[in-house]
Amino acid sequence: MEKFVRSYIGANDRNHIDKNTYDEFLLKCEFLSKKITSFIKYLRASEQKGFRYS
């Protein structure tokens, strides 16, 4: 994901994409990042543990 984000940043710097597309992509990345972080917190707090680590 990080590599993909960096390529979008570079594309914006080189004017390969317009500002609106870049801003929309950034908002989606921030939204996804928050969702992933919340999911990880949920998993860590869960009583249910995976078989691998039991």
C-alpha positions in Angstrom: 0.0 0.0 0.0 2.8 2.4 0.9 4.4 1.9 -2.5 1.1 2.7 -4.2 0.6 5.9 -2.1 4.1 7.0 -2.9 3.5 6.6 -6.6 0.3 8.7 -6.3 2.3 11.4 -4.5 4.9 11.3 -7.2 2.2 11.5 -9.9 0.8 14.5 -8.3 4.2 16.2 -8.0 4.8 15.6 -11.7 1.3 16.8 -12.6 0.2 13.4 -14.0 -3.1 13.6 -12.0 -5.1 16.6 -11.2 -5.5 18.1 -7.7 -9.1 16.8 -7.3 -8.1 13.2 -8.0 -5.2 13.4 -5.7 -7.3 14.9 -2.9 -10.0 12.2 -3.4 -7.3 9.5 -3.2 -5.8 11.0 0.0 -9.2 11.0 1.7 -9.8 7.4 0.7 -6.4 6.5 2.1 -7.1 8.2 5.4 -10.5 6.5 5.7 -9.0 3.1 5.0 -6.1 3.7 7.4 -8.6 4.5 10.2 -10.6 1.4 9.4 -7.6 -0.8 9.5 -6.4 0.7 12.8 -9.8 0.2 14.3 -9.9 -3.4 13.2 -6.5 -4.1 14.6 -7.5 -2.6 18.0 -10.6 -4.7 18.0 -8.6 -7.9 17.3 -6.2 -7.1 20.1 -9.0 -6.5 22.6 -10.9 -9.5 21.6 -11.2 -12.5 23.9 -11.2 -14.8 20.9 -7.6 -15.8 20.1 -6.4 -17.6 17.0 -5.5 -21.3 17.1 -2.0 -20.5 16.0 -1.2 -18.5 19.1 -3.2 -20.4 21.7 
